[in-house]
Amino acid sequence: MILPKLLIATRNPGKRREILQFLAELSLEIVFPDDVGIYESPQELKLEIGSTFEGNALEKAEFFQKRSRLPTVAEDSGIEVLSLGGAPGVRSRRFAIVPPGQDEAEANNRELLRRLAGAPPDRRGARYRSVAVFIKKLGALPQVFEGSCQGRITTEPQGTGGFGYDPLFHSHDLKKTFGAATLEEKNAVSHRGKAFCALAKWLAENPL
């Protein structure tokens, strides 16, 4: 049986692993840009420079849907620290200036710790947010799904799992950082899990 294809517009290997689990029960062929011949281009650098997660996800979904002509899901996410006015927020991926040869996530984590240096526990509260946007075809009404989870920023990295800010994000639900959690533990409570489980429920009720 030929299954309908759903394009997930991400090149992030960590997101890819998580999203495949969230959508595993659907009768769909989940594909990513390289799978359908859409290789990375300089244009993509301009897709996540908006002021909101939803706006970034929508722009990315439209970009990849036009090129693939497939039903497409794009997601934007980040971490928000209350005492930093919600930063890094939509700039989570581009929070720090990354020196040549240094890992992007490592630089971002170091910058976040620098800005919170000496902050007491009550000023380290944070949340992860994820917004996923689904577009079936050009001109169709986008479907938007959002998830968030609460926690705090630790004073040093804990654990080597996950990606991004996970070693610094101490989950209120798990009582440990996402970096110290298994993939299954993280997925059960994460911002991305909530957004994509809502998407999966909607897709199950609205077949492609």
TORVOMI-383718 format. One record per residue (C-alpha): chain; x, y, z; residue number from 1; residue in one letter. Coordinates in steps of 0.2 Angstrom, whole numbers, plus 2048, in hexadecimal, padded with zeros to 3 digits. Layout:
REM residues N
+---+-----+-----+-----+-----+---+
: c :   u :   v :   w :   k : r :
+---+-----+-----+-----+-----+---+
: A :   X :   Y :   Z : NUM : A :
...
+---+-----+-----+-----+-----+---+
This chain:
REM residues 208
+---+-----+-----+-----+-----+---+
: c :   u :   v :   w :   k : r :
+---+-----+-----+-----+-----+---+
: A : 800 : 800 : 800 :   1 : M :
: A : 806 : 811 : 7FB :   2 : I :
: A : 805 : 81D : 80A :   3 : L :
: A : 802 : 830 : 809 :   4 : P :
: A : 812 : 83A : 80B :   5 : K :
: A : 814 : 847 : 819 :   6 : L :
: A : 823 : 852 : 818 :   7 : L :
: A : 82B : 858 : 828 :   8 : I :
: A : 835 : 868 : 824 :   9 : A :
: A : 844 : 866 : 830 :  10 : T :
: A : 856 : 862 : 82D :  11 : R :
: A : 85A : 860 : 840 :  12 : N :
: A : 85E : 84E : 844 :  13 : P :
: A : 858 : 850 : 856 :  14 : G :
: A : 847 : 856 : 851 :  15 : K :
: A : 846 : 849 : 844 :  16 : R :
: A : 848 : 83B : 850 :  17 : R :
: A : 83B : 842 : 85C :  18 : E :
: A : 82E : 846 : 84E :  19 : I :
: A : 82F : 834 : 847 :  20 : L :
: A : 82A : 82D : 857 :  21 : Q :
: A : 81B : 839 : 859 :  22 : F :
: A : 814 : 835 : 848 :  23 : L :
: A : 818 : 822 : 848 :  24 : A :
: A : 806 : 81D : 84A :  25 : E :
: A : 800 : 826 : 83B :  26 : L :
: A : 7FE : 81D : 82A :  27 : S :
: A : 809 : 829 : 821 :  28 : L :
: A : 81A : 829 : 819 :  29 : E :
: A : 824 : 836 : 823 :  30 : I :
: A : 831 : 83E : 818 :  31 : V :
: A : 83E : 84C : 81B :  32 : F :
: A : 845 : 859 : 80E :  33 : P :
: A : 854 : 84F : 808 :  34 : D :
: A : 849 : 83F : 806 :  35 : D :
: A : 83F : 849 : 7F8 :  36 : V :
: A : 84D : 852 : 7F0 :  37 : G :
: A : 84C : 862 : 7F9 :  38 : I :
: A : 85E : 866 : 7FE :  39 : Y :
: A : 864 : 873 : 809 :  40 : E :
: A : 865 : 885 : 801 :  41 : S :
: A : 86A : 896 : 807 :  42 : P :
: A : 858 : 89B : 806 :  43 : Q :
: A : 854 : 891 : 815 :  44 : E :
: A : 85F : 89C : 820 :  45 : L :
: A : 851 : 8A9 : 81F :  46 : K :
: A : 843 : 89E : 825 :  47 : L :
: A : 844 : 8A0 : 837 :  48 : E :
: A : 848 : 8B2 : 83A :  49 : I :
: A : 836 : 8B8 : 83F :  50 : G :
: A : 830 : 8BE : 84F :  51 : S :
: A : 824 : 8AF : 854 :  52 : T :
: A : 826 : 89C : 854 :  53 : F :
: A : 816 : 89B : 84A :  54 : E :
: A : 81B : 8A7 : 83D :  55 : G :
: A : 82C : 89E : 83A :  56 : N :
: A : 823 : 88D : 839 :  57 : A :
: A : 817 : 893 : 82D :  58 : L :
: A : 824 : 89B : 822 :  59 : E :
: A : 82E : 88B : 822 :  60 : K :
: A : 81E : 880 : 81E :  61 : A :
: A : 81A : 88B : 80F :  62 : E :
: A : 82C : 88B : 809 :  63 : F :
: A : 82D : 878 : 809 :  64 : F :
: A : 81B : 874 : 803 :  65 : Q :
: A : 81E : 87F : 7F4 :  66 : K :
: A : 82D : 875 : 7EF :  67 : R :
: A : 827 : 864 : 7F3 :  68 : S :
: A : 814 : 865 : 7EF :  69 : R :
: A : 812 : 85A : 7FE :  70 : L :
: A : 808 : 85C : 80E :  71 : P :
: A : 815 : 864 : 819 :  72 : T :
: A : 818 : 867 : 82C :  73 : V :
: A : 825 : 874 : 832 :  74 : A :
: A : 829 : 878 : 844 :  75 : E :
: A : 832 : 885 : 84D :  76 : D :
: A : 836 : 884 : 860 :  77 : S :
: A : 841 : 88C : 86D :  78 : G :
: A : 844 : 88F : 87F :  79 : I :
: A : 83D : 89E : 889 :  80 : E :
: A : 845 : 8A5 : 899 :  81 : V :
: A : 839 : 8B0 : 8A3 :  82 : L :
: A : 847 : 8BA : 8AB :  83 : S :
: A : 84E : 8BE : 89A :  84 : L :
: A : 83E : 8C4 : 893 :  85 : G :
: A : 83A : 8B4 : 88A :  86 : G :
: A : 84B : 8B3 : 881 :  87 : A :
: A : 852 : 8AA : 878 :  88 : P :
: A : 841 : 8A6 : 872 :  89 : G :
: A : 840 : 8A6 : 85F :  90 : V :
: A : 853 : 8A9 : 85E :  91 : R :
: A : 857 : 899 : 868 :  92 : S :
: A : 861 : 892 : 859 :  93 : R :
: A : 86A : 8A2 : 856 :  94 : R :
: A : 86C : 8A8 : 868 :  95 : F :
: A : 87F : 8A9 : 868 :  96 : A :
: A : 88D : 8AE : 85D :  97 : I :
: A : 895 : 89D : 858 :  98 : V :
: A : 8A8 : 89E : 857 :  99 : P :
: A : 8AF : 894 : 848 : 100 : P :
: A : 8B1 : 882 : 84C : 101 : G :
: A : 8A5 : 883 : 85B : 102 : Q :
: A : 895 : 879 : 85C : 103 : D :
: A : 885 : 884 : 85B : 104 : E :
: A : 87C : 87C : 869 : 105 : A :
: A : 88B : 87D : 874 : 106 : E :
: A : 88D : 890 : 871 : 107 : A :
: A : 87A : 893 : 874 : 108 : N :
: A : 87B : 889 : 884 : 109 : N :
: A : 88A : 893 : 88A : 110 : R :
: A : 882 : 8A4 : 886 : 111 : E :
: A : 872 : 89F : 88F : 112 : L :
: A : 87C : 89A : 89F : 113 : L :
: A : 886 : 8AA : 89D : 114 : R :
: A : 876 : 8B5 : 89D : 115 : R :
: A : 870 : 8AC : 8AC : 116 : L :
: A : 880 : 8AB : 8B6 : 117 : A :
: A : 87C : 8AE : 8C8 : 118 : G :
: A : 869 : 8AE : 8C6 : 119 : A :
: A : 860 : 8A5 : 8D5 : 120 : P :
: A : 854 : 897 : 8D1 : 121 : P :
: A : 845 : 8A2 : 8D1 : 122 : D :
: A : 84C : 8AB : 8C2 : 123 : R :
: A : 851 : 89C : 8B8 : 124 : R :
: A : 83F : 897 : 8B3 : 125 : G :
: A : 83D : 892 : 8A1 : 126 : A :
: A : 832 : 889 : 895 : 127 : R :
: A : 834 : 881 : 884 : 128 : Y :
: A : 827 : 885 : 876 : 129 : R :
: A : 824 : 87C : 866 : 130 : S :
: A : 818 : 881 : 858 : 131 : V :
: A : 815 : 876 : 849 : 132 : A :
: A : 80C : 87C : 83A : 133 : V :
: A : 804 : 870 : 82D : 134 : F :
: A : 800 : 875 : 81B : 135 : I :
: A : 7F7 : 868 : 810 : 136 : K :
: A : 7F9 : 872 : 800 : 137 : K :
: A : 7FC : 883 : 7F9 : 138 : L :
: A : 7EE : 88F : 7FF : 139 : G :
: A : 7E7 : 883 : 80C : 140 : A :
: A : 7E3 : 889 : 81D : 141 : L :
: A : 7F3 : 885 : 828 : 142 : P :
: A : 7F0 : 87B : 838 : 143 : Q :
: A : 7F9 : 880 : 847 : 144 : V :
: A : 7FE : 875 : 856 : 145 : F :
: A : 808 : 87C : 865 : 146 : E :
: A : 810 : 874 : 875 : 147 : G :
: A : 81A : 87A : 884 : 148 : S :
: A : 822 : 873 : 893 : 149 : C :
: A : 828 : 87B : 8A3 : 150 : Q :
: A : 839 : 87A : 8AC : 151 : G :
: A : 848 : 884 : 8B1 : 152 : R :
: A : 85A : 887 : 8AB : 153 : I :
: A : 867 : 87E : 8B4 : 154 : T :
: A : 878 : 886 : 8B9 : 155 : T :
: A : 882 : 879 : 8AF : 156 : E :
: A : 87E : 86C : 8A1 : 157 : P :
: A : 877 : 85B : 8A8 : 158 : Q :
: A : 876 : 84C : 89C : 159 : G :
: A : 87C : 849 : 88B : 160 : T :
: A : 86B : 845 : 883 : 161 : G :
: A : 85F : 84F : 878 : 162 : G :
: A : 865 : 85E : 86F : 163 : F :
: A : 865 : 871 : 86F : 164 : G :
: A : 862 : 878 : 881 : 165 : Y :
: A : 85D : 866 : 888 : 166 : D :
: A : 86C : 864 : 894 : 167 : P :
: A : 867 : 875 : 89C : 168 : L :
: A : 854 : 873 : 89D : 169 : F :
: A : 84E : 86B : 8AD : 170 : H :
: A : 83D : 864 : 8AA : 171 : S :
: A : 830 : 867 : 8B8 : 172 : H :
: A : 827 : 857 : 8B2 : 173 : D :
: A : 837 : 84C : 8B1 : 174 : L :
: A : 840 : 854 : 8C0 : 175 : K :
: A : 850 : 853 : 8B5 : 176 : K :
: A : 857 : 85B : 8A5 : 177 : T :
: A : 851 : 856 : 894 : 178 : F :
: A : 864 : 852 : 891 : 179 : G :
: A : 863 : 845 : 89F : 180 : A :
: A : 853 : 83E : 899 : 181 : A :
: A : 850 : 82F : 88D : 182 : T :
: A : 848 : 834 : 87C : 183 : L :
: A : 838 : 82B : 882 : 184 : E :
: A : 838 : 835 : 892 : 185 : E :
: A : 83A : 846 : 88A : 186 : K :
: A : 82E : 842 : 87C : 187 : N :
: A : 820 : 83E : 889 : 188 : A :
: A : 821 : 850 : 890 : 189 : V :
: A : 829 : 85B : 884 : 190 : S :
: A : 823 : 86A : 87B : 191 : H :
: A : 826 : 862 : 86A : 192 : R :
: A : 81D : 852 : 870 : 193 : G :
: A : 80E : 85C : 874 : 194 : K :
: A : 80D : 865 : 864 : 195 : A :
: A : 810 : 856 : 859 : 196 : F :
: A : 804 : 84B : 862 : 197 : C :
: A : 7F7 : 858 : 85F : 198 : A :
: A : 7FC : 858 : 84D : 199 : L :
: A : 7FB : 845 : 84C : 200 : A :
: A : 7EA : 844 : 854 : 201 : K :
: A : 7E4 : 851 : 847 : 202 : W :
: A : 7EC : 847 : 839 : 203 : L :
: A : 7E4 : 837 : 83F : 204 : A :
: A : 7D3 : 840 : 83E : 205 : E :
: A : 7D6 : 849 : 82E : 206 : N :
: A : 7DF : 83D : 822 : 207 : P :
: A : 7EA : 844 : 814 : 208 : L :
+---+-----+-----+-----+-----+---+
